[in-house]
Amino acid sequence: MRSSDLRGAVRSGSVAAICGALLMSLPACAGPDGDGHRAKSEGAGGSVEGAPAPGAGPGSEGARAPTPEVDPSRVPGIGNWLYGQIPDDSRQIVAVYGDGEDSPDSTIVLYTRRGSIWSEAGRWRGHNGRKGWTTDHHEDDMRSPVGVFSLSDAGGVLEDPGARLPYDQSRSYEVPTSWGAVHRRDFYYVIAVDYNRVRGAPPSDPTRPEGKGKGGGIWMHLDHGDGTSACVTLPEAGIKHLLRTLDPDRDPVVVMGDRRTLES
């Protein structure tokens, strides 16, 4: 993972360990305090394929702002700071564009590279940490870490939907009943973000190589309509598409953060 030097502080995590057979606590995803707080924006959590590209400003009919020239050899909205941390061999990028530094709302876009050209291959609305984003993440700060992280393992309550990443099906991913019905489906499918975790281990592995204080257990998982403790969420169609598309032979990574920081 090439995010180790993110301004000296980007590698921390905001999650508790995983629940299940060993009765560990769940990851930095959703919690009971998220119940009932549905996203207010129209279409939140659903596919927004065909929506304006990240960073595109609103334009009134008949007076649209000029479309900026796009470099097809670059993923849109990612500045030099993070772009230089993307592995040269990576041909799949999941970009998570947070609406704002303190916002729980985000747009998730899958890009694939053929030759030197990056092309969009899926776009969805979703959520991130309840309090937004941080470049100095620590456990329980309710913010998602800004950075570039590899994606190497997946799993969930339900059977493998055709994932290319190693997939761990287990009842241990079920959420506690105390979390409420709105969270019941959260971990039907999950993709582990390789942040303070052991690559090659199931997402539920609670090992934190850099210590508990830096958090861990940050996943991409099913959206429940509100912010998380640190995870990134998207609708079922989106998570299934990622599971069936992300290929370990193509070195997939996630580049995530609020738009302003991503562009720096």
C-alpha positions in Angstrom: 0.0 0.0 0.0 1.4 3.3 -1.0 -0.3 5.6 1.4 2.2 5.2 4.2 3.5 8.8 3.9 0.2 10.6 3.5 1.4 13.9 4.9 2.9 11.9 7.7 -0.4 10.9 9.2 -2.9 9.4 6.8 -2.6 5.8 8.1 -4.9 5.4 11.0 -8.3 3.8 11.1 -11.6 4.4 12.8 -13.2 1.2 13.4 -13.7 -1.3 16.1 -12.8 -5.0 15.4 -15.3 -7.4 13.9 -18.3 -9.1 15.5 -19.2 -12.7 15.1 -18.4 -16.0 16.5 -15.6 -14.5 18.7 -17.9 -11.8 19.8 -15.6 -9.1 18.6 -17.0 -5.5 18.1 -18.0 -4.5 14.6 -16.0 -2.4 12.2 -16.0 1.4 11.7 -19.1 1.3 9.7 -22.5 2.0 11.1 -23.8 1.9 14.6 -27.1 2.2 16.4 -26.7 6.0 16.5 -27.2 6.0 12.8 -30.7 4.7 13.0 -33.4 6.9 11.5 -31.1 9.5 10.1 -31.8 9.0 6.4 -29.9 11.0 3.8 -31.9 14.1 2.8 -30.5 14.4 -0.8 -32.7 12.9 -3.5 -31.3 9.6 -4.7 -28.8 9.2 -1.9 -27.5 5.7 -1.8 -28.7 4.9 -5.3 -26.9 4.8 -8.7 -26.2 8.1 -10.2 -24.7 6.8 -13.4 -24.6 9.6 -16.0 -24.4 12.3 -13.3 -21.9 15.2 -13.8 -18.3 14.3 -13.5 -16.7 14.9 -10.1 -15.8 18.6 -9.7 -18.3 19.7 -12.4 -20.1 22.8 -11.4 -23.9 23.4 -11.8 -25.0 25.1 -15.0 -28.3 26.6 -15.8 -30.1 25.6 -19.1 -28.8 27.7 -22.0 -25.9 29.0 -19.9 -23.7 26.1 -19.0 -20.2 26.6 -17.7 -17.5 25.6 -20.1 -16.5 21.9 -19.8 -13.0 21.6 -18.6 -10.6 19.7 -20.8 -10.1 16.2 -19.5 -6.8 14.3 -19.6 -7.8 10.7 -20.3 -4.6 9.5 -18.9 -5.6 10.8 -15.4 -8.4 10.0 -13.1 -10.5 13.1 -12.7 -10.4 15.1 -9.5 -7.2 13.5 -8.1 -4.3 15.9 -7.7 -0.6 15.2 -7.7 -0.4 14.6 -3.9 -2.4 11.4 -4.0 -2.0 10.5 -7.7 1.7 9.9 -7.1 0.8 7.2 -4.5 -1.2 5.1 -6.9 0.8 2.0 -7.8 2.1 2.2 -11.4 0.6 -1.3 -12.1 -2.9 -0.4 -10.9 -5.5 -0.7 -13.6 -8.6 -0.3 -11.4 -9.3 2.6 -9.2 -12.3 3.2 -6.9 -12.5 6.9 -6.4 -14.6 8.1 -3.4 -15.3 11.8 -3.8 -16.6 13.1 -0.5 -19.0 16.1 -0.8 -17.1 18.0 1.8 -14.6 17.8 4.6 -17.3 17.5 7.2 -20.0 15.8 5.1 -21.1 12.1 5.3 -22.2 12.1 1.7 -20.0 10.9 -1.3 -20.0 9.7 -4.8 -18.2 6.5 -5.6 -16.8 6.0 -9.1 -15.0 3.0 -10.6 -12.3 3.6 -13.2 -10.5 1.1 -15.3 -7.3 1.6 -17.3 -6.6 0.1 -20.7 -3.2 1.1 -22.0 -2.8 4.7 -20.7 -6.5 5.6 -20.9 -8.8 5.6 -17.8 -12.5 5.1 -18.4 -15.4 5.3 -16.0 -17.0 1.9 -15.3 -19.7 2.6 -12.7 -20.9 5.5 -10.5 -23.0 5.5 -7.3 -24.0 7.8 -4.4 -23.1 6.6 -1.0 -21.7 7.6 2.4 -18.5 7.9 4.4 -17.7 8.8 8.0 -20.5 10.7 9.8 -18.2 13.7 10.5 -16.5 13.6 7.1 -12.8 13.1 6.4 -9.4 13.4 8.0 -5.7 13.1 7.1 -5.0 12.2 10.8 -7.4 9.4 11.5 -7.7 7.6 14.8 -10.2 5.2 16.3 -13.7 6.5 17.0 -13.2 9.9 15.4 -16.2 9.2 13.1 -14.2 10.3 10.1 -12.9 8.3 7.1 -9.2 8.4 6.4 -8.0 10.3 3.3 -5.6 8.2 1.2 -4.7 5.6 -1.3 -5.3 2.0 -0.1 -5.2 -1.3 -1.8 -8.3 -3.6 -2.1 -7.3 -7.3 -1.6 -10.1 -9.1 0.3 -13.8 -9.4 0.5 -16.5 -11.3 2.4 -19.9 -11.1 3.9 -23.0 -12.8 5.3 -24.3 -13.9 1.9 -22.7 -16.3 -0.5 -20.1 -15.2 -3.0 -21.8 -13.3 -5.8 -19.0 -14.0 -8.2 -16.2 -12.0 -6.6 -12.7 -12.0 -8.1 -11.1 -11.0 -4.8 -10.8 -13.8 -2.2 -14.3 -14.0 -0.6 -15.0 -15.1 3.0 -18.6 -16.0 3.7 -19.5 -16.2 7.3 -22.3 -15.6 9.7 -19.8 -13.7 11.8 -20.5 -10.6 9.7 -24.0 -10.3 10.9 -24.6 -7.1 12.9 -25.9 -7.2 16.5 -29.6 -7.0 16.8 -29.2 -3.8 19.0 -28.1 -1.9 15.8 -31.7 -2.0 14.6 -33.4 -3.1 11.4 -31.9 -0.3 9.2 -28.5 -1.9 9.6 -29.5 -5.5 9.1 -28.1 -5.7 5.6 -25.0 -3.6 6.1 -22.5 -6.5 5.9 -24.2 -8.8 3.4 -21.2 -8.0 1.2 -18.0 -6.2 2.2 -14.7 -5.2 0.7 -11.9 -4.6 3.1 -9.9 -1.3 2.7 -6.3 -2.2 3.4 -5.9 0.3 6.2 -4.1 -0.9 9.3 -4.9 -4.6 8.5 -3.2 -7.7 7.3 -3.6 -8.1 3.6 -4.7 -11.6 2.5 -6.7 -12.1 5.7 -10.5 -12.1 5.8 -12.0 -8.7 6.4 -13.2 -9.9 9.8 -9.6 -10.4 11.0 -9.2 -7.9 13.9 -5.4 -7.7 13.7 -4.2 -4.1 13.7 -0.5 -4.0 12.7 -0.1 -0.3 13.7 -2.0 -0.6 17.0 -5.6 -0.2 18.0 -5.4 3.5 18.3 -5.1 3.9 14.6 -8.3 2.0 14.1 -9.0 -0.6 11.5 -11.8 -2.7 10.0 -12.6 -0.1 7.4 -14.8 -1.6 4.8 -16.8 -0.8 1.7 -20.3 -2.2 2.3 -24.0 -1.8 1.7 -25.5 1.6 2.3 -28.0 2.2 5.0 -28.8 5.8 4.1 -26.5 7.7 6.5 -22.9 8.2 7.5 -20.7 5.6 9.2 -17.9 5.4 11.8 -15.3 5.4 9.0 -16.4 3.0 6.3 -17.6 3.8 2.8 -21.0 2.6 1.7 -22.8 2.2 -1.6 -26.0 0.5 -2.9 -26.3 -3.3 -3.5 -25.9 -3.0 -7.2 -22.7 -1.0 -6.7 -21.1 -3.4 -4.2 -21.9 -6.4 -6.4 -20.5 -4.7 -9.4 -17.3 -3.9 -7.6 -17.0 -7.5 -6.3 -17.5 -8.9 -9.8 -15.1 -6.4 -11.4 -12.2 -5.8 -9.0 -9.4 -8.2 -10.0 -6.3 -8.8 -7.9 -4.3 -9.2 -11.1 -5.2 -5.6 -11.9 -3.9 -4.2 -8.5 -7.2 -2.4 -7.5 -6.9 0.5 -5.1 -9.3 3.0 -3.5 -8.5 6.7 -3.6 -10.7 8.4 -1.0 -11.3 11.8 0.6 -13.2 15.0 0.3 -13.1 16.6 -3.1 -11.0 19.6 -2.1 -8.3 17.4 -0.5 -8.4 14.9 -3.4 -7.7 17.7 -5.8 -4.7 19.1 -3.9 
